[in-house]
Amino acid sequence: MEGLLNLHETQTTTSQDVGRGVLGTFMLGAGTGHLTFARQSFQAQVPDWVPMDKDTVVLLSGVVELALGLSMLLNTRHKVPMGLGLAAFYALVFPGNLHQYARRLSAFGLNTDTQRFVRLFFQPVLMGWALWSTGAWKALRQKK
């Protein structure tokens, strides 16, 4: 893993850089929503087994999303670790999407089982996007 964390020379294409910028901007928007206008909707995604107050979880995850979004936009030297970190974050919050689907909770305009089910497939897409746009996908394949 140390080799991955030291990949400062990781080169990305213009399309990857644009994709990273879009994803970073998306994360800033999501983080802002966690802290302000969408706070209650995000609480619907916090599984009941999480041993913290749902609002606290939403606020903390919003701060993490803001930090990840800013890092995606500004930290071009450590792109690979940022991509790995963002992909891991998406994996960690996936149980919230499952919770919303399993409990049939309406939030974010997802008012049917079909809409909530389809949303489950977007998390792997976001993970792939994070890995691709930062060059982490390529770095992981080169390490094998």
N, C-alpha and C positions, 0 to 999 in steps of 0.2 A: 504494500500500500504506500510505503514511503516514496517509491518511484512515481506513483501517480500524483502525489501531493507536490512533487517538485517539477512537474511538467510546465514550466513557465514558458517554454518555447512552443507550446501547442498553437498551431496555426489553424485558423478557421476561415471559411470563405465569406464573401460578402453576404450571401444568403443566410449563412449561419449567424453572422453578426446581426443582421436585420431580425432574424428569428429570435435571437437572444434579447434584443431590444424590445420586441413585441412582448415576449414572455415576461421580461422584467417590468414592463409597464402594466401588464395584466396583474402581476403580483402586487404592485403598488396599489392598484385599484381594489384588489381583493382585501389587502391589508387595511386600507382606508375604510372599506365597507365593514370589516370586522369591528373597527373602533367606533363607527358612527352609524350610518343609515341602515345597514343590514345586520346589525348586531343580534337582533331577535331571531331573524331567519337562520343565522349561523348556529344559534343555540339548538335548533332542531336537529342539527347534525352531531351534536356531542352525545356519544353513547351513554346510557345510564350507568354503565360499569366504571366510567372514568371517576376516580375518587376526588374530584374537585368540583366546585361550583361551576355550572355551565357557563355563566357569564365570564368568570375568570379565565376559563379555557379559551373562550372566544377572544378575549382581550389579549391574552398571551400569544395565541396563534396569530393574531393580527400584527403584533409587534414582530414576530418571526417573519411573517410574510413581507412586511415593509423592509426588514433587513435583507431578506433574500432578494427582493425586487431591486433594491438599491445596489446590492452586490452584483446582480446580473447586469445592471446598466453601467456600473462604474469600475468594477474590479476585473479589468481585462487581463491582468497578470495571472490570476488564479482561476481561470475559467473551468478547468477540469474539476477541481474540488468543489467549485460552486455548482456545477452541473450535477455532480454526485450528491451533494447536499440537498439540492432542490428535488431531485428524483427521490431521495430518501424521505424528504418531507411529504411529498405526494403519497408515498407508500404509507407513511404514518397516519395521514388523515383519511385514508381510504375507508377504514372502519366507520367513519362518520357517514360516508355515502351509503355504506351498507345498512347502517342504523336507520337512516332516513327512508331507505327502500323497505326494509323489513318492518318498520313500525308504521309505514304508510303515512309519513309526515309530509304535509305540504309546506314547501318553502321555495323561494326563488322561482316561483311560477311553475314548479314541478307539482302538478296537482293530480296526476294519474300514476298508476303503477307502471305503465309503459314509459312515461317520461322519466320517472325515477330509475327504472331499469336501464334505459338507454344511457343515462348519465353515468352509470357505473363504468361504461366503456371509455369515457373520456379521461379517466385517471391514468390508465396506461399510456394514452396518447400524450398527456402532459409529461409523464415520466420520460417517454421517448424524446419528446421535444427538448426537454432540459438536457438530456444526454447528448443529443445530436447538435444542438445549437452552441454548446460549450466545447465541443470536440471530445467530450468524455467518452462517448460511444467508440470513437476511433481509438482513443488511448487505451480503453479496456480491451479492445480486440488486439492491439499491438502487444499487450502485456502477456498474452497467452503463449 
